[in-house]
Structure formats: structure tokens, C-alpha cells
Amino acid sequence: MTTFEQLAEARRAEILGYLRRLLGDPHEAEDACQETLLRAYRAFARLPADANTRAWLYKIATNTAFNLLKRRHRERERTVDMDLDRLASAATVDQRDDLRAVAHAVEALPPKQRAALMQRQFQGLSYAEIAGALGCSEASARANVYQALKKLRAALRDEEK
């Protein structure tokens, strides 16, 4: 079994990237990543030796992000905080508009669907790992990804019109 330090070193960048996409704010993602690793450190001794540590970390990261999103929602109306102009500095105006539309559509997804989509499309997690991270069945993980993609397509189609 690996030590917590080895696990944290191996997975920190991956978890941070996931949290950046999920939260849309690099500073909040850093805070959430630190909180995730702190929670994981506290629980690491209770983790079974045969546990899927990747899915376990994603579950902690997802729960941490959901708590932060709930807190953010209570504090202010949700907005897209992504700096899309910086992300797309080399892109054309049309491409920037498209990126902005995608970001707004992703931000409008329910948190569980957004998390499932990010884990599948950007982090490459299997449906079993997503199920473990979200605390649901594998079928529910598939359904969340499917519904997220369906809603994104509909939102982007509406945006086009």
C-alpha cells in the first residue's frame, strides 16, 4: 500500500484540474484541493487496503466542491467566473463566444451532472469510478453523464438560434 504522501503527490494535479473545471475559479479550486487533501489525510488510516484510491479522492473532492457550491449559491447568484478571454486569447471572436456559451451551459447544469460530466470527459474516469466518487450506482453515473450531454446540446442549440 502506498503512503498518503505518495498518493497526494501522484493525484494532486489531477484533482486540482478537476476542481478547476468543476468550480470555474482557480483560487476556489486551490482551496477545495487543499481541503480535499486534508480530509483525505484525516481518513486515510481508515481506508481499506484494496480501496480504489482514485475514486475515493474524487468522492472527497466532489463533496468538497458541492459544499463550496452550496455556500457560493447562498452567498450570491451563480455566475460564470471563468476567465474565458485569457483561456481563448489566441481564439477568434466567434470561438470566444462559443466558449462563453459552453461555459454558461455547463454552469447551468445541476452539480451532480456537472461533476459526472467533468469526471468522464476531462478526467477520464470510468463509470464505476464516477459512481464511487458521486456515491451512486454505475447506471446513475451513466445517466448523469447522458443527461448532462443532452442538456448541453439543447442549450447550445438554443443559443445558436
C-alpha positions as CSV (number, residue, x, y, z in Angstrom):
1,M,0.0,0.0,0.0
2,T,1.2,3.5,-0.8
3,T,1.6,6.2,1.8
4,F,-0.7,9.2,1.9
5,E,2.2,11.4,0.8
6,Q,2.7,9.2,-2.3
7,L,-1.0,9.2,-3.1
8,A,-1.3,13.0,-2.6
9,E,1.7,13.7,-4.8
10,A,0.5,11.3,-7.5
11,R,-3.1,12.7,-7.7
12,R,-2.9,16.3,-6.6
13,A,-2.6,17.8,-10.1
14,E,-5.4,15.6,-11.4
15,I,-7.7,16.5,-8.6
16,L,-6.8,20.2,-8.9
17,G,-7.6,20.2,-12.6
18,Y,-10.9,18.5,-11.9
19,L,-11.8,21.1,-9.3
20,R,-10.8,24.0,-11.6
21,R,-13.2,22.7,-14.2
22,L,-16.0,21.9,-11.8
23,L,-15.8,25.2,-9.8
24,G,-14.7,27.6,-12.6
25,D,-12.4,29.5,-10.3
26,P,-8.7,28.7,-9.9
27,H,-8.5,30.2,-6.4
28,E,-11.5,28.3,-5.1
29,A,-10.2,25.2,-6.7
30,E,-6.9,25.6,-4.9
31,D,-8.8,26.0,-1.6
32,A,-11.0,23.0,-2.4
33,C,-8.0,20.9,-3.3
34,Q,-6.3,21.7,0.0
35,E,-9.5,20.9,1.8
36,T,-9.8,17.6,-0.1
37,L,-6.3,16.5,0.7
38,L,-6.8,17.5,4.4
39,R,-10.0,15.4,4.6
40,A,-8.3,12.6,2.8
41,Y,-5.3,12.7,5.2
42,R,-7.6,12.5,8.2
43,A,-9.5,9.5,6.8
44,F,-6.5,7.7,5.1
45,A,-5.9,5.4,8.1
46,R,-9.5,4.0,7.8
47,L,-9.2,3.3,4.1
48,P,-9.2,-0.4,3.3
49,A,-6.0,-1.7,1.6
50,D,-7.9,-2.7,-1.5
51,A,-9.8,0.5,-2.0
52,N,-9.8,2.4,-5.3
53,T,-7.9,5.5,-4.0
54,R,-8.6,7.5,-7.2
55,A,-12.3,7.2,-6.9
56,W,-12.1,7.8,-3.2
57,L,-10.2,11.1,-3.7
58,Y,-12.7,12.1,-6.4
59,K,-15.5,11.4,-4.0
60,I,-13.9,13.7,-1.3
61,A,-13.1,16.3,-4.0
62,T,-16.7,16.2,-5.3
63,N,-18.3,16.5,-1.9
64,T,-15.9,19.4,-1.0
65,A,-16.8,21.2,-4.3
66,F,-20.5,20.6,-3.7
67,N,-20.3,22.1,-0.3
68,L,-18.4,25.1,-1.7
69,L,-21.0,25.4,-4.5
70,K,-23.9,25.4,-2.0
71,R,-22.1,28.0,0.1
72,R,-21.4,30.1,-3.0
73,H,-25.1,29.8,-4.1
74,R,-26.3,31.0,-0.7
75,E,-23.9,34.0,-0.8
76,R,-24.7,35.2,-4.3
77,E,-26.4,34.4,-7.5
78,R,-24.4,31.9,-9.5
79,T,-22.2,33.4,-12.3
80,V,-19.6,32.1,-14.6
81,D,-16.3,33.1,-13.1
82,M,-14.1,31.6,-15.8
83,D,-11.7,34.0,-17.5
84,L,-12.6,32.8,-21.0
85,D,-10.8,35.7,-22.7
86,R,-7.5,34.5,-21.1
87,L,-8.2,30.9,-22.0
88,A,-9.0,31.7,-25.5
89,S,-6.6,34.6,-26.1
90,A,-5.5,33.0,-29.4
91,A,-9.1,32.2,-30.5
92,T,-11.2,34.3,-32.8
93,V,-14.1,36.3,-31.5
94,D,-16.5,33.7,-32.7
95,Q,-14.6,30.9,-30.9
96,R,-14.6,33.0,-27.7
97,D,-18.3,33.5,-28.0
98,D,-18.7,29.7,-28.5
99,L,-16.5,29.0,-25.4
100,R,-18.5,31.5,-23.4
101,A,-21.8,29.8,-24.4
102,V,-20.4,26.4,-23.5
103,A,-19.2,27.7,-20.1
104,H,-22.6,29.2,-19.4
105,A,-24.3,25.9,-20.4
106,V,-22.0,23.9,-18.2
107,E,-22.5,26.3,-15.2
108,A,-26.3,25.9,-15.6
109,L,-26.1,22.1,-15.2
110,P,-27.1,20.6,-11.8
111,P,-24.0,20.0,-9.7
112,K,-24.1,16.2,-9.8
113,Q,-24.5,16.2,-13.6
114,R,-21.7,18.7,-14.0
115,A,-19.4,16.7,-11.8
116,A,-20.2,13.4,-13.7
117,L,-19.5,15.1,-17.0
118,M,-16.2,16.7,-15.8
119,Q,-15.1,13.3,-14.4
120,R,-15.9,11.5,-17.6
121,Q,-14.9,13.9,-20.3
122,F,-12.0,15.7,-18.8
123,Q,-10.6,13.4,-16.2
124,G,-11.2,10.1,-18.0
125,L,-12.8,8.3,-15.1
126,S,-14.7,5.1,-15.7
127,Y,-18.4,5.0,-14.9
128,A,-17.5,2.7,-11.9
129,E,-15.1,5.4,-10.6
130,I,-17.7,8.1,-11.2
131,A,-20.2,6.1,-9.3
132,G,-17.8,5.7,-6.4
133,A,-17.0,9.4,-6.5
134,L,-20.6,10.5,-6.5
135,G,-21.9,7.9,-4.2
136,C,-24.4,6.4,-6.7
137,S,-24.8,3.4,-8.9
138,E,-22.9,2.9,-12.1
139,A,-26.2,3.2,-14.0
140,S,-26.9,6.5,-12.3
141,A,-23.4,7.7,-13.2
142,R,-24.1,6.9,-16.8
143,A,-27.5,8.6,-16.6
144,N,-25.9,11.8,-15.1
145,V,-23.3,12.0,-17.9
146,Y,-26.0,11.3,-20.6
147,Q,-28.4,13.9,-19.1
148,A,-25.6,16.5,-18.9
149,L,-24.6,16.0,-22.5
150,K,-28.3,16.1,-23.6
151,K,-28.8,19.4,-21.7
152,L,-25.6,20.9,-23.1
153,R,-26.6,20.0,-26.6
154,A,-30.1,21.5,-26.1
155,A,-28.7,24.7,-24.5
156,L,-26.2,25.2,-27.3
157,R,-28.8,24.6,-29.9
158,D,-31.0,27.2,-28.3
159,E,-28.0,29.6,-28.1
160,E,-27.4,29.1,-31.8
161,K,-30.9,30.1,-32.7
